[in-house]
């Protein structure tokens, strides 16, 4: 076994690149162990054995679980796979094993890349290297750019290319192995290009004719956060994308990096879309669209606790469904009939049930970073601006630390701040064109501000720092 260890060490040294620690499991090391998937048991951080008695991660396979089962990890430092595509990891296993690893959250290149890793067994710690230069599990063949996440799939087959059936060992054997010291070349956070102009302002529409998920122009169906529960969030844990709230020309905008997949859940505001006819979304990206795809779907739960069917649209510049043309500021406005979305994931033998219970919105793409705004369903109706005029309300500074200023073209009848649980935490009835709210005592986070002007309530978000 000493000869194997020496061989692996010499092989890594001969590759000619620096390997830095990007995730360990000691108490003083950052990074984190996230959610499991595919019925994988939760991994455990414990004291290692043999030549490694530091804190290590124990991974156990579920022989009855999904073939793609595994765990999501967040790296303590970005790994840069631009020049080299190889990383290393310390592994202990009693039996010879092969498993699949992925880097996620890619910026500057593919959002996700996969590689196979093998250990010879023998109940010893070995430094295992793996290179992201093949198309495995349907991912891009070559890593490039910086990555913030790491995934370990418990099972894989030597020489396999897919979990069905190439990476799907049947029957799946009982498996326990330990990992530590995930290393790769360090990467600096990339400069992410951003739009300089806000997304187009939506038209005035009757309140009853809009179901908004994200937009400053309309009241949202639910108060969604960016952390915490997967029930009501723009940033679900079951997709590797990371969504944050940013400002573009003073307009609240969502930025999703490492897209690959990102889910939005609004279980407290599930949408009956039966009578709605259109879906709208504004998207901006700095990446060339040649060879790129962008898909989104609404997950319909049909009164149950999970998806029964879904409605999806796909844009692919390499096929007959190109992206819509962008405006002068680079924003791509998607506004299409709901009837043009394809019904998918319907149980065999059943017609597509309905669209009465939308509970989630899911984006998938090979675009690394996008900005999006004005995500809503509507009935393609507008209000006459002579009979209805939305008050022009300004809010600043945003983010705020101690005070929040509100200004409007007419008297502000009432202004309230709500937390992400829907609780009113600040309220004033200024009856003047401007007012100042004391927000110093609020906890750091995202809040909803609602202002009533001329009997019309407008909503926006602000960040408390």
Buried (B, 14 or more C-beta within 10 A) or exposed (E): EEEEBEEBEEEBEEEEBEBEBBBBBEEEBEBEBBEBBBEBBEBEEEEBEEEBEEBBBBBBBBEEBBBBBBBBBBBBBBBBBBEBBBBBBBBBBEBEBBBBBBBBBBBBBBBBBBBBBBBBBBEBBBBBBBBBBBEBBEBBEBBBBBBBBBBBBBBBBEEBBBBEEBBBBEEBEEBBBBBBBBBBBBBEEBEBEBBEBBBBEBBBBEEEBBBBBBBBBBBBBBBBBBEEEBBBBBBBBBBBBBBBBBBBEEBBBBBBBBBBBBBBBBBBBBBEBEEBBBBBBBBBBBBEBEEBBBBBBBBBBBEEEEBBBBBBBBBBBEEEEEBEEBBEBBBBBBBEEBEEBEBEBBEEEEEBBBBBBBBBBBBBBBBBBBBBBBBBBBBEBBBEEEEEBBBEBBBEBBEBEEEBBBBBBBBBBBBBBBBBEEEEBBEBEBEEEEBEBEBEEBEEBBBBBBBBBBEBBBBBBBBBE
